[in-house]
Amino acid sequence: MLGPGNPGAFEFNDAANFPEVANGEGIGRLHSKKGGNMLAVGGNVHFVLVTTFNKDSTTPAGAGPGPGGKTGLWWSPFSANGR
């Protein structure tokens, strides 16, 4: 983690930030302080607010609104609960 306000040199160039703010990645803020783009399993992209991202990133396994309790951030096809 590079510190508050420093998004990192390479945060913009992939759609694979780990969905936990605690480990230093989280959502990039290079284009907006309100949120950022999230890549979905179907290949589409949508804008997600930082508050929504933070809430979904800390949702317990199996407690999300999607099938099997998955969230937009925790959606691994290789596990029943998305993680």
BAKEPA-261810 format. One record per residue: residue number from 0; x, y, z of N, C-alpha, C in turn. Coordinates in nm, 3 decimals, decimal comma. Each point is the difference from the previous one (the first is absolute). Example, Ala and Ser with C-alpha at 12.3 -4.5 7.8 and 13.67 -1.06 7.14 Angstrom:
<pts>
{0 {1,319 -0,569 0,780} {-0,089 0,119 0,000} {0,090 0,120 0,000}}
{1 {-0,035 0,105 -0,072} {0,082 0,119 0,006} {-0,077 0,109 0,073}}
</pts>
This chain:
<pts>
{0 {0,085 -0,117 0,000} {-0,085 0,117 0,000} {0,089 0,123 0,000}}
{1 {-0,033 0,094 -0,084} {0,083 0,117 -0,017} {-0,043 0,118 0,085}}
{2 {-0,113 -0,008 0,067} {-0,045 0,107 0,087} {-0,126 0,068 -0,050}}
{3 {-0,066 0,076 0,085} {-0,124 0,066 -0,036} {0,019 0,095 -0,119}}
{4 {-0,092 -0,005 -0,094} {0,004 0,089 -0,114} {0,094 -0,041 -0,111}}
{5 {0,078 -0,106 0,020} {0,093 -0,047 -0,103} {-0,052 -0,132 -0,054}}
{6 {-0,064 0,002 -0,117} {-0,066 -0,121 -0,049} {0,095 -0,109 -0,049}}
{7 {0,125 0,028 -0,013} {0,092 -0,102 -0,049} {0,025 0,016 -0,148}}
{8 {0,116 -0,033 -0,042} {0,040 0,021 -0,138} {-0,075 -0,088 -0,099}}
{9 {-0,040 -0,119 0,040} {-0,060 -0,094 -0,094} {-0,143 -0,039 0,034}}
{10 {-0,065 0,074 0,086} {-0,135 -0,035 0,041} {-0,100 0,011 -0,114}}
{11 {0,029 0,081 -0,099} {-0,094 0,024 -0,110} {0,002 -0,107 -0,108}}
{12 {0,103 -0,081 -0,009} {0,019 -0,078 -0,122} {-0,048 -0,144 0,005}}
{13 {-0,077 -0,035 0,099} {-0,061 -0,133 -0,001} {-0,135 0,006 0,070}}
{14 {-0,076 -0,102 -0,020} {-0,131 -0,007 0,065} {0,005 -0,106 0,109}}
{15 {0,113 -0,009 0,065} {0,019 -0,110 0,095} {0,045 0,045 0,138}}
{16 {-0,042 0,117 0,044} {0,031 0,037 0,137} {-0,071 -0,095 0,095}}
{17 {0,069 -0,043 0,103} {-0,061 -0,089 0,099} {-0,107 0,079 0,073}}
{18 {-0,120 -0,055 0,017} {-0,112 0,079 0,054} {0,002 0,020 0,151}}
{19 {0,112 0,026 0,058} {0,006 0,033 0,142} {0,087 0,123 0,019}}
{20 {-0,056 0,101 0,059} {0,073 0,123 0,023} {0,110 -0,024 0,103}}
{21 {-0,023 -0,093 0,091} {0,096 -0,026 0,109} {0,138 -0,042 -0,052}}
{22 {0,006 -0,065 -0,116} {0,130 -0,045 -0,049} {0,067 0,100 -0,093}}
{23 {-0,058 0,120 -0,013} {0,065 0,107 -0,073} {-0,043 0,019 -0,144}}
{24 {-0,095 -0,076 -0,051} {-0,041 0,021 -0,138} {-0,132 0,074 -0,005}}
{25 {-0,110 -0,069 0,007} {-0,128 0,069 -0,005} {-0,029 0,060 -0,136}}
{26 {-0,081 0,104 -0,001} {-0,043 0,062 -0,125} {0,091 0,117 -0,035}}
{27 {0,037 0,009 -0,127} {0,087 0,109 -0,044} {-0,074 0,132 -0,005}}
{28 {0,070 0,108 0,025} {-0,062 0,132 -0,002} {0,071 0,093 -0,097}}
{29 {0,049 -0,053 -0,108} {0,073 0,083 -0,095} {-0,091 0,094 -0,078}}
{30 {-0,126 -0,036 -0,021} {-0,090 0,081 -0,082} {-0,110 0,066 0,080}}
{31 {-0,035 -0,055 0,116} {-0,109 0,055 0,080} {0,024 -0,030 0,147}}
{32 {-0,029 0,096 0,085} {0,012 -0,022 0,145} {-0,125 -0,069 0,054}}
{33 {-0,105 -0,010 -0,082} {-0,126 -0,060 0,044} {-0,003 -0,151 -0,020}}
{34 {0,081 -0,053 -0,089} {-0,002 -0,143 -0,027} {0,085 -0,035 -0,120}}
{35 {-0,031 -0,112 -0,060} {0,077 -0,044 -0,115} {-0,073 -0,109 -0,078}}
{36 {0,061 -0,045 -0,105} {-0,059 -0,103 -0,084} {0,026 -0,138 0,056}}
{37 {-0,100 -0,086 -0,014} {0,012 -0,138 0,045} {-0,033 -0,090 -0,119}}
{38 {0,089 -0,093 -0,029} {-0,019 -0,094 -0,109} {-0,084 -0,117 0,051}}
{39 {-0,104 -0,035 -0,073} {-0,089 -0,109 0,039} {0,040 -0,129 -0,073}}
{40 {-0,052 -0,110 0,048} {0,031 -0,130 -0,058} {-0,039 -0,007 -0,147}}
{41 {-0,109 0,064 -0,037} {-0,047 -0,002 -0,138} {0,079 0,089 -0,094}}
{42 {0,101 0,071 0,051} {0,082 0,085 -0,083} {-0,045 0,145 -0,003}}
{43 {-0,114 0,030 0,062} {-0,046 0,138 0,006} {0,068 0,073 0,116}}
{44 {-0,005 0,131 -0,004} {0,060 0,083 0,102} {-0,106 0,094 0,053}}
{45 {-0,001 0,023 0,130} {-0,089 0,102 0,054} {0,070 0,078 0,111}}
{46 {-0,053 0,119 0,025} {0,056 0,088 0,101} {-0,051 -0,042 0,136}}
{47 {0,089 -0,008 0,097} {-0,039 -0,036 0,136} {0,053 0,107 0,095}}
{48 {-0,084 0,044 0,092} {0,040 0,098 0,099} {0,099 -0,062 0,098}}
{49 {0,087 0,082 0,056} {0,097 -0,049 0,100} {-0,073 -0,062 0,118}}
{50 {-0,110 0,060 0,044} {-0,074 -0,054 0,114} {-0,055 -0,139 -0,030}}
{51 {-0,052 -0,020 -0,120} {-0,052 -0,131 -0,041} {0,114 -0,101 -0,009}}
{52 {0,112 0,042 -0,059} {0,115 -0,089 -0,011} {0,048 -0,045 0,138}}
{53 {0,012 0,095 0,092} {0,048 -0,034 0,135} {-0,098 -0,093 0,071}}
{54 {-0,130 0,023 -0,017} {-0,100 -0,087 0,062} {0,008 -0,142 -0,058}}
{55 {0,006 -0,010 -0,132} {0,006 -0,132 -0,064} {0,132 -0,072 0,030}}
{56 {0,108 0,075 0,016} {0,129 -0,064 0,026} {0,006 -0,064 0,138}}
{57 {-0,082 0,049 0,092} {0,002 -0,056 0,136} {-0,121 -0,088 0,030}}
{58 {-0,083 -0,027 -0,101} {-0,114 -0,089 0,019} {0,052 -0,140 0,029}}
{59 {-0,048 -0,062 0,109} {0,047 -0,135 0,033} {-0,030 -0,099 -0,113}}
{60 {0,084 -0,099 -0,014} {-0,018 -0,103 -0,103} {-0,138 -0,060 0,010}}
{61 {-0,069 -0,004 -0,113} {-0,133 -0,059 -0,006} {-0,113 0,091 0,043}}
{62 {0,029 0,126 0,034} {-0,104 0,092 0,049} {-0,037 0,108 -0,101}}
{63 {0,049 -0,008 -0,122} {-0,029 0,101 -0,102} {-0,137 -0,022 -0,064}}
{64 {-0,043 0,094 -0,083} {-0,132 -0,007 -0,062} {-0,010 -0,094 -0,120}}
{65 {0,112 -0,044 -0,053} {-0,002 -0,085 -0,120} {-0,017 -0,148 0,033}}
{66 {-0,004 -0,084 -0,102} {-0,013 -0,144 0,020} {0,111 -0,054 0,089}}
{67 {-0,036 -0,079 0,098} {0,098 -0,056 0,093} {0,058 0,102 0,095}}
{68 {-0,061 0,120 0,006} {0,050 0,104 0,088} {0,117 0,077 -0,056}}
{69 {0,015 -0,002 -0,133} {0,110 0,071 -0,066} {-0,033 0,149 -0,011}}
{70 {0,105 0,084 -0,014} {-0,016 0,143 -0,027} {0,067 0,029 -0,134}}
{71 {-0,010 0,123 -0,047} {0,066 0,038 -0,124} {0,152 -0,010 0,009}}
{72 {0,053 0,007 0,121} {0,144 -0,008 0,019} {0,047 -0,143 0,027}}
{73 {-0,081 -0,077 0,064} {0,034 -0,139 0,032} {-0,087 -0,092 -0,085}}
{74 {0,050 -0,038 -0,118} {-0,082 -0,077 -0,094} {0,083 -0,109 -0,068}}
{75 {0,080 -0,069 0,073} {0,080 -0,107 -0,060} {-0,090 -0,114 -0,045}}
{76 {0,012 -0,043 -0,124} {-0,081 -0,113 -0,047} {0,049 -0,134 0,056}}
{77 {0,114 0,003 0,069} {0,060 -0,124 0,052} {-0,036 -0,026 0,145}}
{78 {-0,087 0,083 0,060} {-0,042 -0,024 0,137} {-0,148 0,029 0,017}}
{79 {-0,061 -0,064 0,095} {-0,144 0,016 0,022} {-0,035 0,139 0,053}}
{80 {0,090 0,061 0,080} {-0,031 0,130 0,059} {0,071 0,117 -0,068}}
{81 {0,071 -0,024 -0,108} {0,062 0,105 -0,077} {0,145 0,031 0,034}}
{82 {0,050 -0,055 0,107} {0,137 0,034 0,041} {0,095 -0,106 -0,043}}
</pts>
